[in-house]
Amino acid sequence: MSATHIDSPQICSGRIRAISDGRAGNARQTDALAGLLAGDAGFDSLTLEPRSPWRWAAPRRWPGAERGYGSRFASLLAAPPVLAVGCGRQAALATRLLRERGSKVVQILDPRLDPGHWDLVVVPEHDPLRGPNVIPMLGSLHPVDDGWLAKARRDHAAYADLPSPRTAFLLGGNSAHARFDRMAFEVMAAKFEAVLAREGGSVLITTSRRTDPELIRALAHRYDDTPGVVWRGTEDGANPYPSLLAWADRIVCSPDSVNMMSEACATRVPVFVFDPERVRGRPRAFVDALLARGRIRAMDARLASFDVEPLREGARVAALVSERLDFRKVG
């Protein structure tokens, strides 16, 4: 998969564009689906530059919307791609506009308008939106597969020397649907440290943009005497997140991020979610589905291994998109 991020207003006409507002979770989903659809041909990614009032109005189509996303998007409208894949509310207006110019368009996540404005809409199963052109999926789209994990292992081959079991911790933060702060982390850490005292092994820890600063400070020297790596932010260099997933013998997630849990579950190792009962709202249905499938377990002070099947919805969704849009015959 090859992605070219467009910095010049001169955008050439191509087959596939991945369009987002630049938020990491949205861009990751568009790039994942566009990459699966493009294969070796590659695709281009465009980050929108929304202006007022369209920034607030999207995805509603107000007059002058064609000028609402900056010169790069205006150039794309003049030479529309065969297929545009968007994610998020800002991208939903952009894909609407491209469809009016002749592009086939796929919108990821509920645009909060009639899905008939798009050729296809891809939503998580825990979202209630349904319709003849709606494709539900369990979790979110991402690039994690065997090839992606193999590359991540090569990128940090030295992690192979860390003692097993290697336990990866994916630490998020407070969200609209789950609280994860310093106090929650202390409970999580106490459970793990009982396992560490009994089994030994190493830790692979990474934080996220939402992680509580107090929690990050608590990580400063907590595992100095434990083999492994603790990534608290950019001051520690580039985030080794892909390699942590790739080298882990087991993964422990905070419960606040559907994207993070989806990517953890795409690996071939057991995934434990800290206190899944604290998840509220629509994502609770996602967590319950993973528990029912046996793909995750609630974190305890044992972290006993169990058999898993990786959860990878991307290939299935891409196949449905290709079939429904007859994509191999367009462009």
N, C-alpha and C positions, 0 to 999 in steps of 0.2 A: 504494500500500500504506500502510495506516495502522495503527500499533501504539500501544495505550494501555497504559502500565505501571500496574498496579493497586497503589495504596498504601493503599486503604481496605479493611477487612475486609468491607464490603458489596459483594459481587461479584454483578453482575447476570447472569442467565442469557443466554448468547450462543451463536453458532454455533461459533466456533473459539477455542481457547486454545493458546498456545505456552507450554510449560512447561520450565524448565531450572533448574540449580543456580546460575545466574548467571555461570558461567565464560564468557568471551567467545566461545570457539569453539563451545560448546554452544548458547548463546543465539542466535548468528548463524545456526546451522543451523535451529533451530526457527522463528525469525522468517522465514527465507527460504522454507521450505516452507509455513508458515501463510499468508504473504503471497501466494504463488502460488495457493494454494487459495481464499483469501478474495476476492482481487481488490479491487474498489472497496468492497466491504462492510466491509473491515478486520477486524482480529482484536485480541485482547487478549493480553498477555504476563504471565506470573506467574513470579516468582523464588521458589523454594522456600526454606523456613527449617527444614532438617532438624534433628531432635533425636536425642539418644542414646536407645536403642540403634539406632534405625532408620537413622541416618546410616551406621552400619557394615554393617547387615544388608541394605540395599537392593541388589537389587530383590526379595529374599525377603520374603514376607508373614508377618511376625510379628504376634501378637495386639496390638491397640491401634494398628496402623499408621495408622489414620484420624486419630489425634491427633498423628502424628509430624512433621507439616510446618507447624504453626502455624495461626493462626486464619484466615488468608486462604485456605489450601488447604481447611480444614474447611468454609468457606463455599462454596467451589467444589464440594465433594462434595454439599452440600445442594442446589445448583442446577447440575447437571453440564451441560457444553456438548455440542453435537451431536458435535463432533470435538475431540480433544486431540492435540497433536503434542508429543512429548517427546524430549529428547536427553540422554544420559548416564545413569549408574547411578542417581542419586537420582531423576531424572525417570521412570525405568523403573518404580519402585514406584508413583509417583503416577499414571502412566497405567494401570497394572494396577488400581488402586483405582477410577479413573474408569470403566474398562470394566465393572467390577462394578456401577456405578451407571447403566449404560446408554449411556455415551458410546462412539462409535467412537474407536479410538486407533491412532496411528502412532508407533512408537518408532524413533528414529534412533540408530544404532550398536548393536553386539551387546550385548544385555542380560545375556549369560552365563547365561541360563536358557532353557528350552524356548521358542522363539518363539511357540508356540501360546498363550501368556498374553496376546498382543497381536493386534490385528486384522492389522496389517502391521508389518514390521520393515525398515528401510532401512539397508543397510550398504555400506561401500566394497567394491569388487571384491576388494581385496587381503585382506579378511577372509574366512576360510573358511566362515562361516555361510551355509547355504543351506537352503531349504525352500519349500513351496508358498506361504507368505505372506511370503517374504523378497524384497525388491527390491534387487539389487546396483546400485551406481553407481560411476563412475570418479571418484575424488576425494571432495570434500565439497560440501555445499550452501552456497550463499551468494547474496547479492543482485546480484552483478555481471552487468549486461546493458547493452545500448546506452543505455537510459533512465537507468540509474544512473550510467553514465560521463558522459553528457551533463550531468547535474546537477552532478557533481563538477567538470567543466570550468567550468561557470558559477560555482561556488563560489570558484574560484581562477583567474579569467580572466586575471590578470596573468601566469600561467605561460606563456601563449602567447608572451610576449616573450622568454622564455629561448632562447638559441641552440640550434639542433639540431646533432647528435642529442642529445635529452634522454634520459639514461640513468637509470632508476629502480633503486634498490637497496633490496631488502626484506631486512632483516637480522634473523635470529632469534637462536637461541642453542643451547646444548646440550640435547639431548632424549634419550629412551631409545633412539632409533634412529639418531641422527647427532650428531656433535660439531661445534660451530661456535663457536670462541672467538677471542680476540685474535690468536693465531698464524694461524688459518685466514683471518681477515679480512685480515691483512697480505699473504698470498698472493693473495687476491682483489683487494685494492687495487692490488698491483703489476701484475697483469694489466690492470686497467682503466686505470691511469695510463699504460701504454704506448699504449693506444687513445686516451686523452685527448690525449696529446702529438702523436699523428699526425693526429687528426680535429678536435680542439676539441670544442665542445659544452658541455653543462651537466649537473649532477648533481641528482637528486631522491632523497634518502636518508631512510629511516625505520627505526627500531629497534623492538623488541618487548619485552614483559615479561621474556622470557628472555635478552635480550642481556647478555653479559658486561659488568660495570661497567668493566673495563679497556678493552674495545673501545669503549664509549661515551666514555670519556676520550680515547681516541685520535682520535675524531672531532672533538674540540673546535675545533681550528683547521686540520685537515688540508686542508680545501677552501675556506679563506678566500679564495683567489685564483681560485677556479673559480665561474662563475655557477651559481646554483641555490639549493637549500634543503636544510638538514641538520636533521632533527628527531631529538633525542636523548632526549626525555622531556618531561614536562608543564611543565618550566621553560621550554620553547620554545613554549608555547601548546598549542592543540589539534592533535592529530595530523592532518596533511594527507594521510594515506594514500590516501583515495579519489581525491583530485586528482592524486596522484603516479601512480597507475595510469592515470588518465584522460589525462594529458598526456604520458606516456612514449612515446618512439619505440621503445624496447626496455626490457626489464626483466631485471634480474639478481637471482636469489633465492639465499639460503642454502638448504641442502638438508634442513633439519630439520623443516619444517612442511608436512604435507599440505594443511591449510587455506590456507596462504599460497600454495603453488604452484598450488592449484586456482583461487584468485582471480586470480592473475597470468595463468593460462592462459585465463581467461574474457575477457580483453581481445583486441584485434585486432592485437597487436604481438608480435614475437619474444620468447621467454622463454629465458634462459640460466640454468642451475642450476650453482652452484659445486660442483665435485667430486662428482657424483652417485654415484660409486663408494663414497663413505664411508657411504651409507645402508645400514642393516642391517634385518633383521626384515621384518615384513609390508609396511611402506611401500616397501621396495625394489621390490616388484612394481608399485606405482603409478608409481614413477619409470621403471621399465623400460617400462611401457605408454606413458607419454608420449614416451619416446625412440623407441619403435617406431612411434608414430603420426606422428612428426616434429613434435610440438607443442612440444617443448623440445630444446635442445642443451646439451651440456656447455660451460661457460664456457671461453673461450680468450682469447688476446690480440688477437683480430681482431673479435669480435662482429659478424660479417658478417650482414646482414639475410637473412631467408628468409620464404617465404610461409607463412601460418598460417590455420587455421580455429579460431575461439574454442571452447573446451571449456565447454559450459553444460549440465549435467545436470539442473538444477532443473526446467525445463519438462517434460522427459521423465518425471521421477519424479513430479511433480505430476499429470500426465495419467494415469499408471498408478494412482496412489492414488485419483483420482477415479473411474476406471473400475472398479477392484476393490471399492471401497466403495460404488459407485453414489452418490457423494456428492451429486450434483445433485438426487437424489430424497429425501435425508434432511433432516430438520429443516424 
